[in-house]
Amino acid sequence: MRIPKPDITELQSYLPDYTDISYVATGGFKVVFSGWINEQQEAIKAIYIPSETDGFAPEQIDQLIARAKREIETLEQCTGLEIVKRASLAPLKLSLSSGNYLVYSEEFLSGRALADVIQSGIKPDNQELARVFGFLISVMEQMIWIGYLHRDIKPANIIVTETPERPYVILDMGIAYKMQGTQLTQGPTPPGTLRYMAPELLQPDYKDVMDFRCDLYSSGLTMYELASGIQPFAPQPQNDYATMYRVLHNQPEKLEALRPDLPLNFCRIIDRCIKKRPALRYARLELLRKELEEALS
């Protein structure tokens, strides 16, 4: 469905502490604006809450609200610089002329998505690849620490800031999964981006096998694509069934064949992270980090 965009003037009337509110983008159920408060730019996110007139059942609406609240809860628990932070505006329910929204703010990050870097054709050297990989390991360590899976690690969700103290930041906790506690209803497959989804998540019993190795797979695939410029499961627009088949059955070409200039052990580390079977991937992130350092020493 097409998400209705709040009127900026009306939104501004409910957020008097913000100035210069402007539209940025729409994605999923979110409409994103930029605004200034206390001389700081923030990303104001308005999550549209559909009604039954939009064709949503009451339980679907409740699930969407619960997911939005979980995303905000996850942001508040993350303390590392690698993960986007919630900003000044605490969650606020607004009834606007365009509909009902849950509105909150995150820090506004300047930079470009890692997906744009890949699209530009730039092939990073092994030192740059190691920095990105180290960043992703830190992200996974933080998610494990707070008891969540990210479930949507991909180049489009990573911002390259080009600042020394914080060169990469991951966005979008919208489908983060809480490993313990009350679980949100899941469908036959979990939400996520199909071409970056671990194969085990496409199985009927995926709820019983989810652990950090799902995020490890997505991280490894992100590294493979950054290093080679190739997305092995969806190289061009195609239907979901074709992509699903590739994820389940096709083996990506060895990275060492695509980037013979990179250290062999480094390529093999990435190849191990994207093994079809979780048991063949790394069981401990500290071992992965150790082998990554040794491969580039």
LUMTIMAR-896573 format. One record per residue (C-alpha): x, y, z. Coordinates in steps of 0.001 Angstrom, whole numbers, plus 500000, padded with zeros to 6 digits. Example, Ala and Ser with C-alpha at 12.3 -4.5 7.8 and 13.67 -1.06 7.14 Angstrom:
LUMTIMAR-896573
{{512300 495500 507800}} {{513670 498940 507140}} 
***
This chain:
LUMTIMAR-896573
{{500000 500000 500000}} {{501044 503602 499528}} {{501929 505181 502848}} {{500300 508613 503366}} {{502836 511351 504037}} {{502125 513701 506959}} {{501766 517367 506144}} {{504934 519113 507293}} {{503111 522167 508664}} {{500755 519967 510679}} {{503651 517822 511933}} {{505565 520972 512890}} {{502612 522134 515023}} {{502988 519017 517184}} {{506775 519327 517397}} {{507334 522986 518366}} {{510892 522356 519602}} {{512018 521407 516085}} {{512809 523817 513263}} {{513319 523449 509514}} {{511473 520130 509254}} {{511795 518733 505729}} {{510864 515510 503984}} {{513663 512966 503358}} {{512267 509622 502237}} {{509592 506945 502596}} {{510330 503263 503152}} {{508130 500460 504404}} {{505648 502020 506822}} {{508034 504876 507700}} {{508105 508448 506508}} {{511396 510124 507398}} {{511906 513838 507930}} {{514873 515961 508920}} {{514572 518545 511678}} {{516792 520672 513898}} {{516708 520855 517692}} {{519295 522425 520011}} {{521484 523095 516957}} {{521532 519371 516138}} {{520019 517765 513059}} {{517867 514709 513753}} {{515946 512199 511679}} {{512263 512345 512607}} {{510570 509045 511817}} {{506806 508784 511473}} {{505625 505166 511422}} {{502202 504919 509832}} {{499690 502891 511833}} {{497165 501470 509364}} {{493504 501061 510165}} {{490955 498411 509287}} {{489855 500620 506385}} {{493336 500032 504923}} {{492521 496321 504820}} {{494413 495363 507995}} {{492976 493080 510647}} {{493144 494306 514273}} {{495809 491720 515147}} {{497955 492893 512213}} {{497714 496465 513435}} {{498695 495392 516950}} {{501692 493522 515526}} {{502874 496541 513569}} {{502649 498761 516653}} {{504508 496147 518699}} {{507274 495941 516078}} {{507654 499719 516049}} {{507970 499784 519821}} {{510469 496938 519725}} {{512630 498821 517222}} {{512741 501836 519514}} {{513443 499627 522539}} {{516357 498019 520683}} {{517854 501396 519745}} {{517710 502507 523362}} {{519677 499449 524492}} {{522496 499811 521955}} {{525396 501867 523267}} {{528194 501273 520730}} {{529085 503802 518068}} {{528458 501233 515330}} {{524662 501332 515752}} {{522363 504294 515113}} {{521038 505967 518291}} {{517628 507227 519284}} {{517667 511016 519625}} {{515661 513706 521450}} {{512074 512816 520602}} {{510634 509985 522697}} {{507918 507877 521008}} {{504793 509963 520516}} {{501437 508874 519099}} {{499983 511467 516758}} {{496601 511561 515020}} {{497133 513691 511921}} {{494819 514454 509034}} {{496691 511855 506955}} {{496328 509124 509601}} {{497763 507829 512846}} {{501516 507668 513418}} {{504084 506695 516008}} {{506725 509425 515826}} {{510222 509442 517322}} {{513688 510670 516356}} {{517070 509131 515639}} {{520392 510802 515104}} {{520811 512139 511568}} {{523786 510544 509849}} {{525554 512149 506923}} {{527217 509895 504397}} {{526271 507372 501756}} {{525044 503826 501905}} {{527525 501002 501417}} {{525202 499857 498615}} {{526067 503053 496722}} {{529784 502356 497175}} {{529282 498915 495639}} {{527171 500353 492832}} {{529955 502813 491989}} {{532233 499910 491092}} {{534849 500697 493744}} {{536756 497576 494825}} {{538163 498179 498323}} {{541598 496839 499236}} {{542056 494245 501959}} {{542667 496850 504665}} {{539389 498630 503950}} {{537564 495306 503752}} {{539042 494357 507126}} {{537741 497603 508657}} {{534217 496955 507377}} {{534346 493341 508526}} {{535593 494365 511959}} {{532724 496839 512190}} {{530187 494114 511356}} {{531679 491794 513974}} {{531285 494575 516548}} {{527648 495038 515495}} {{526955 491326 515973}} {{528711 491316 519352}} {{526509 494173 520534}} {{523340 492503 519298}} {{524297 489308 521140}} {{525032 491332 524276}} {{521517 492812 524366}} {{519909 489529 523302}} {{518779 490371 519773}} {{519363 489422 516160}} {{519455 492287 513674}} {{518025 490182 510792}} {{518517 492825 508099}} {{522268 493339 507732}} {{522871 494408 504138}} {{524786 497113 502231}} {{521740 499412 502030}} {{521521 499532 505842}} {{525158 500531 506392}} {{526132 504203 506234}} {{529687 505177 505321}} {{530191 508379 507307}} {{533842 509067 506408}} {{534529 510220 509984}} {{537553 508601 511700}} {{535863 507969 515046}} {{532787 506395 513484}} {{533408 505373 509865}} {{530429 503003 509554}} {{527022 502890 511222}} {{524256 500330 510814}} {{520629 501417 510574}} {{517143 499951 510780}} {{516218 497810 513749}} {{512700 497430 512390}} {{512783 493623 512298}} {{515243 492955 515118}} {{514388 489712 516897}} {{514442 489336 520669}} {{515971 485975 521490}} {{514348 485678 524930}} {{511020 486999 526164}} {{507717 487715 524463}} {{507937 486953 520755}} {{506022 488681 518010}} {{503991 486575 515636}} {{505983 485280 512667}} {{504749 484179 509273}} {{505876 481125 507263}} {{509188 482933 506747}} {{510633 485740 508880}} {{510676 489316 507593}} {{513859 490493 505943}} {{515557 491030 502599}} {{515378 487724 500764}} {{518685 487898 498890}} {{520616 488471 502144}} {{518635 485980 504218}} {{520381 482926 505660}} {{519121 479697 504018}} {{517923 478200 507311}} {{515442 481066 507661}} {{513630 479776 504577}} {{512907 476422 506227}} {{509621 475595 508013}} {{511374 475183 511374}} {{513333 478445 511142}} {{512079 479619 514555}} {{513970 476750 516175}} {{517312 477435 514484}} {{517697 481218 514579}} {{520888 482405 516261}} {{523690 484891 515597}} {{524887 482810 512643}} {{521947 484223 510648}} {{523452 487698 511077}} {{526906 486229 510412}} {{525695 484898 507070}} {{524219 488293 506092}} {{527440 490007 507169}} {{529540 487569 505145}} {{527360 488078 502103}} {{527661 491848 502508}} {{531454 491460 502586}} {{531392 489178 499539}} {{529406 491743 497583}} {{531608 494634 498719}} {{534767 492747 497737}} {{533551 491383 494400}} {{530833 493802 493315}} {{528573 490778 492757}} {{525329 489867 494521}} {{525306 486113 493818}} {{521635 485405 494470}} {{519865 488358 492871}} {{522244 489889 490304}} {{519285 491485 488553}} {{515592 492064 489337}} {{513780 488752 489384}} {{510904 487084 491175}} {{511167 485911 494769}} {{510937 482229 493862}} {{514055 482426 491686}} {{515938 484283 494399}} {{514803 481814 497053}} {{515992 478901 494932}} {{519406 480519 494483}} {{519724 481191 498243}} {{518858 477591 499075}} {{520780 475770 496348}} {{523325 477909 494457}} {{526912 478150 495679}} {{528536 481567 495093}} {{531756 481524 493125}} {{534782 481417 495408}} {{535872 484920 496358}} {{539514 484029 495737}} {{538644 483517 492048}} {{536993 486935 491837}} {{539631 488811 493862}} {{542973 487014 493426}} {{544694 490167 494740}} {{543297 489592 498235}} {{544968 487324 500817}} {{543778 483764 500301}} {{542927 483204 503971}} {{540862 486384 504020}} {{538789 485169 501063}} {{538289 481807 502725}} {{537077 483446 505932}} {{534347 485233 503994}} {{533484 482050 502107}} {{533095 480212 505417}} {{530688 482844 506749}} {{528275 482203 503862}} {{528156 478423 504072}} {{524641 477064 503563}} {{524729 475055 506786}} {{525014 477122 509997}} {{527244 474452 511578}} {{529909 475141 508929}} {{530090 478842 509792}} {{531953 480268 512765}} {{530529 479220 516124}} {{532279 482023 518019}} {{532840 485614 516931}} {{536094 485846 518875}} {{537517 483073 516681}} {{536369 484919 513566}} {{538026 488127 514743}} {{541242 486269 515598}} {{541429 484570 512201}} {{540666 487858 510440}} {{543592 489541 512217}} {{545929 486648 511403}} {{544895 486642 507729}} {{545944 490269 507365}} {{549000 490323 509624}} 
***
